[in-house]
Amino acid sequence: MDEYPNLGPGEPWHQPGGGPPGWGLPPGYHQGGAMEPHGAHTGGHVPVPQPGHGDDAPLGTIGEIAFSQHTVMTPAGRFPIRGTVWTVNDMSRTDRSTPAWAVVVAILVFWWTCLLGLLFLLVKEERTIGHVQVTVQGPDRYYSTSIMVTHPSMVGWVHQQVNYVRGLAA
């Protein structure tokens, strides 16, 4: 039995023109070119102004949301920062538990030092999991982003950034 039978035309995997199966060769190397201005057909790309190219340079980012002195820039588009409403939802959780290595060491050391090995059970580690959701609502626009957090200080940093942007929006 032939492992790769020679099938005739009309089979689902038969390529038109008798060429080899597949998608063909990739397109030629593209050197790039001038970026189209915002509002033209850019395939969803919103160009962000570079510092020094005007007075509306980005001051910072919160997740996928960039902000400048006068503008909020999201993947969904741009809108003025004046009058925007910013909300932060902390959906993170910090667990405090005894790590597995401390339990193993406490059991092993208990046999040699009696109750002294139980002191290893007092070792605790904190683990933060979850995300912080930041939403911005402007005139006829709304965008939400989630920022993964792994430490409680990251939650405080997001709150500081949002409070800074709220000051710009006022």
LINFENCOR-V393787 format. One record per backbone hydrogen bond with DSSP energy under -0.5 kcal/mol. CO is the residue of the C=O (numbers start at 0). NH is the residue of the N-H. E is the energy in kcal/mol with one decimal. If there is no record, write none. Layout:
<<CO;NH;E> <CO;NH;E>>
This chain:
<<2;4;-0.5> <4;6;-1.1> <7;10;-1.0> <10;13;-1.9> <14;17;-1.6> <15;18;-0.7> <28;30;-0.5> <36;39;-2.0> <39;38;-0.5> <39;41;-1.4> <41;44;-1.1> <44;46;-0.7> <48;57;-0.7> <49;52;-2.0> <53;51;-0.5> <56;68;-0.5> <59;66;-2.4> <61;64;-2.1> <63;65;-0.6> <64;61;-3.2> <65;72;-3.3> <66;58;-3.1> <66;59;-1.4> <69;80;-1.8> <70;67;-2.7> <71;73;-0.5> <71;78;-1.8> <72;65;-3.0> <73;76;-1.4> <76;73;-2.4> <78;71;-3.0> <80;83;-1.9> <84;136;-2.3> <86;134;-2.3> <87;89;-0.5> <88;90;-0.8> <88;132;-2.8> <90;130;-0.7> <92;94;-0.6> <92;128;-2.6> <94;96;-0.5> <94;126;-2.5> <96;98;-0.5> <96;124;-2.7> <98;102;-1.3> <99;103;-2.2> <100;104;-2.5> <101;105;-2.2> <102;106;-2.0> <103;107;-2.4> <104;108;-2.9> <105;109;-1.4> <106;110;-0.7> <108;111;-0.8> <108;112;-2.4> <109;113;-1.0> <112;115;-2.0> <113;116;-0.7> <114;117;-1.1> <115;118;-1.5> <116;119;-1.4> <117;120;-1.4> <118;121;-1.7> <119;122;-1.3> <124;96;-2.2> <126;94;-2.8> <128;92;-2.9> <129;148;-2.0> <130;90;-2.0> <131;133;-0.5> <131;146;-2.6> <132;88;-2.8> <133;144;-2.6> <134;86;-2.3> <135;142;-2.3> <136;84;-2.6> <137;139;-0.5> <137;140;-1.2> <140;137;-1.9> <142;135;-2.7> <144;133;-2.8> <145;147;-0.5> <146;131;-2.5> <149;127;-0.7> <150;153;-1.4> <150;154;-0.8> <151;155;-1.3> <152;156;-2.1> <153;157;-2.0> <154;158;-2.1> <155;159;-2.2> <156;160;-2.4> <157;161;-2.4> <158;162;-2.3> <159;163;-2.0> <160;164;-2.1> <161;165;-2.5> <162;166;-1.6> <163;167;-1.4> <164;168;-2.2> <165;169;-1.2> <168;82;-1.6>>
